[in-house]
Amino acid sequence: MKNIVIVGGGAGGLELATFLGDKMGVKSRANVTLIDKNSTHLWKPLLHEVATGALDDGSDALSYRAHARNHGFYFEQGAIVRINREQKYVELAPVYGLEGDMIVVARRIPYDYLVLAIGSKSNDFGTKGVEEHCIFLDSQEQALRFHHKMLELFLKFSENSALDEIGEEESKQKLVQEGKVNIAIVGGGATGVELCAELYHAAQDLSSYGYGKIDSHCLQVTLVEAGPRLLPALPERVSSSVLAHLQELGAQVKLNTQITEAEANKLHTKNGEIIEADLIVWAAGVRASSVTQQFDGLELNRINQIHVKDTLQTTVDESIFALGDCAFLLQENGKPVPPRAQAAHQMAKLCYKNIVALFDNKPLKKFVYNDKGSLVSLSKFTALGNIGKDDKSMVIEGKLARMAYISLYRMHHHALHGCLKTGVLILIRHINRFIKPALKLH
Ligand SMILES: Cc1cc2nc3c(=O)[nH]c(=O)nc-3n(C[C@H](O)[C@H](O)[C@H](O)COP(=O)(O)OP(=O)(O)OC[C@H]3O[C@@H](n4cnc5c(N)ncnc54)[C@H](O)[C@@H]3O)c2cc1C
């Protein structure tokens, strides 16, 4: 039986493994194996909500092993480190336990068809100090690290305010600027904008959970963007409306501001300004992992994405496909398919059809990206964006936009679980609103 191996169980890869497992694995037409470096899947566009605690990763994370059992595919945990195209295997790094002990040794997994769906990470553009002093929001662990640091800062702030009242100056814990929790976000794209709004939401809610006198006035978010406007991929009208919303919440937005260096609690800008912050998040741009350089001569672009043809097969090896953020494909309009969840979702669907076509000796289909628009959620405050294609696109805001925004996640659930389970998950989410705190507090 032929081996189909998918590396990366994210927005695109997990959907593909589910489709292929249901179609080929269950019917024993092929062995379908999904590989991921983690043991659970969390939909990446929600990481900013995990970071602020608006979403409990515990209830939304999906176990790959459990999902594999229900959908006729195998799961192998490990990070890909190399591909051997001649002998057709991928090599996985060993898996280490919490104490640093090796639990699983390095392995070789053979394939007949290989799909690479390892996503992307934030691009620090080689800026000095960013790796050491900024938090990225690329993974569940990083979002949780941010969450714990955010709670620590608000606790420090609320305890300091209590000491203010009894006149205890010396016992105070230091924050970079007295009287506020300062958080800087570099990157005015969707991640930066959505995180900024979620932080003001968190600050508003925390006081009801015993965090002293915290409210949104105790928080100062500085959002830094190198370009002339926020959300450059969206229409100008959406950018200016988002800017107005964020400023109303209290955020300080610095446009045309390029960061040249990061230090502990400090950012240096090109024009010599210093931005101080208790916590710095880097959410500017994306690039694929440099591990793609070990993929045995696959063609890469300058940000390590893998060149694919419109069938999603790589340009140099037709038995290897790539999809989602790690793939590079130019559209007819000359623009690359953007690194978005909706693109990963559409690519997973086409890749599934093309792999089935290879088994059935039928011609492969071409990928055409159907841009349904882009939406950003400003937490509970509002959502806005555009729906529809370029010339026929329409700007929407408020409840309708919020519903359209949530529908993208529902589509992912639908692809993974089908209608009935998606309905049950929606119900559980509503029930959880009654029985759980609005914010995750641990
Ligand atoms: C905070 C945030 C908000 C976003 N909001 C939106 C939004 O509103 N709308 C939208 O369309 N897009 C949004 N995006 C972008 C969207 O998340 C990505 O475009 C999408 O997840 C890409 O899907 P993917 O399958 O290519 O990769 P991912 O979903 O990133 O999945 C990659 C998978 O590969 C695994 N992996 C990585 N390296 C290795 C390795 N070496 N070995 C094995 N496994 C590996 C990872 O663990 C992960 O499971 C957002 C992104 C972020 C960070």
The ligand as a Gaussian input file, in Angstrom:
#p B3LYP/6-31G(d) Opt

LIG

0 1
 C       -2.390000      35.627000      15.892000
 C       -2.738000      35.267000      14.463000
 C       -3.968000      35.639000      13.936000
 C       -4.308000      35.282000      12.619000
 N       -5.535000      35.628000      12.135000
 C       -5.909000      35.231000      10.905000
 C       -7.211000      35.532000      10.407000
 O       -8.019000      36.180000      11.082000
 N       -7.547000      35.092000       9.158000
 C       -6.678000      34.360000       8.388000
 O       -7.044000      33.968000       7.272000
 N       -5.442000      34.073000       8.824000
 C       -5.010000      34.480000      10.061000
 N       -3.751000      34.189000      10.510000
 C       -2.842000      33.440000       9.616000
 C       -3.157000      31.933000       9.699000
 O       -3.063000      31.503000      11.033000
 C       -2.205000      31.136000       8.838000
 O       -2.213000      31.650000       7.532000
 C       -2.597000      29.669000       8.782000
 O       -2.611000      29.107000      10.078000
 C       -1.625000      28.892000       7.894000
 O       -1.963000      27.549000       7.905000
 P       -0.841000      26.446000       7.651000
 O       -1.534000      25.119000       7.659000
 O       -0.019000      26.812000       6.494000
 O        0.133000      26.550000       8.913000
 P       -0.172000      26.488000      10.537000
 O       -1.611000      26.603000      10.764000
 O        0.761000      27.460000      11.074000
 O        0.295000      25.015000      10.844000
 C        1.637000      24.611000      10.740000
 C        1.782000      23.305000      11.525000
 O        3.083000      22.758000      11.263000
 C        3.702000      22.342000      12.469000
 N        5.149000      22.446000      12.261000
 C        5.881000      23.563000      12.106000
 N        7.177000      23.253000      11.909000
 C        7.258000      21.896000      11.935000
 C        8.326000      20.959000      11.788000
 N        9.601000      21.353000      11.565000
 N        8.046000      19.634000      11.887000
 C        6.768000      19.210000      12.129000
 N        5.721000      20.049000      12.271000
 C        5.967000      21.375000      12.170000
 C        3.148000      23.302000      13.518000
 O        3.212000      22.723000      14.821000
 C        1.695000      23.515000      13.034000
 O        0.837000      22.564000      13.603000
 C       -3.376000      34.548000      11.813000
 C       -2.128000      34.202000      12.345000
 C       -1.803000      34.551000      13.652000
 C       -0.443000      34.159000      14.217000

